[in-house]
């Protein structure tokens, strides 16, 4: 089996964009960042970001990665594995 990685749940603020024309007052009063939650294996905890992967394999591959800037993170919680 490949190296094991700890699992975490991360709550973070995501950027938001819109492509529609709107009145400026409508934009100012309506828009705000989305609050997201991601869970995965913590592959790297850098000074500026976290790197999570949803899947890891026994041959050392990973998929469905997300890089989350630390400035966007609202909370981090470890996920504990329960023995079978």
C-alpha angles and dihedrals in degrees: 000000000000123000114299122236130201118254123231142177113222126194113202144163115250126205119251130209136177130199098198127102111244138162110274093237089054090052094048095050099038111042127082136149119278118244110227135184123206130182126196151109113308103233097169136009104197130179091254104027150012122234115210128180123199093206135032127179136214090249095057102265128130137192141188096039126183128191112206119192112232090229089064097049117109098174144353125204128182116233112219122216115225118217116249 
